[in-house]
Amino acid sequence: MKIEKLITLSEFVCAQHTGTGLHSRLAKMYIDCYKYNSFLKQPLTKYMFVNPYPKPIEDDYKVTELGEELACYQFSKDFDRWQEAEKKVMFEGVACVEEESIGLCKVYLNYIKIAHYWKRDDTWLCLYKTLHDLAEATEGELKIKNIEI
């Protein structure tokens, strides 16, 4: 194999993604590497770390003058919204430390500060740009929920 340029492993894996002319196991390996590489290039978002909705508690949905049916409907709607948002949260071990006096929430993952979040204007400032950057900074120690790529 002749190397003409010094490129990153990510670039190399992407260049290998043809899936043709290779034995099936080798082709699958390259395709998996390509998919994982694409996964790592994702920009980090607030919702990968925290669910913006509190988990609804059924007892909090009081029967109002509109009736039990409406309370059940609202609980079901709020629970479905929370559950959909929870599917987007990919990291375990996230802690948010709030500084209420300035409206700031510091987001930690396994005791490593990864972001600031200003509640007043919903501004998210992450100290890392992509999943790859975060993986490098944490040396592969992060646990993620079952993510399929």
ABEGO torsion letter per residue (X at the ends): XBBABBBBAAAAAAAABAGBGBBAAAAAAAAAAAAAAAAAABBBBAAAABBABBBBBAAABBBBAAEAAAAAAAAAAAAAAAAAAAAABABBGBBBBBBAAAGBBBBBBGGBBABBBBAAAGBBBBABABAAAAAAAAGGABBBBBBBX
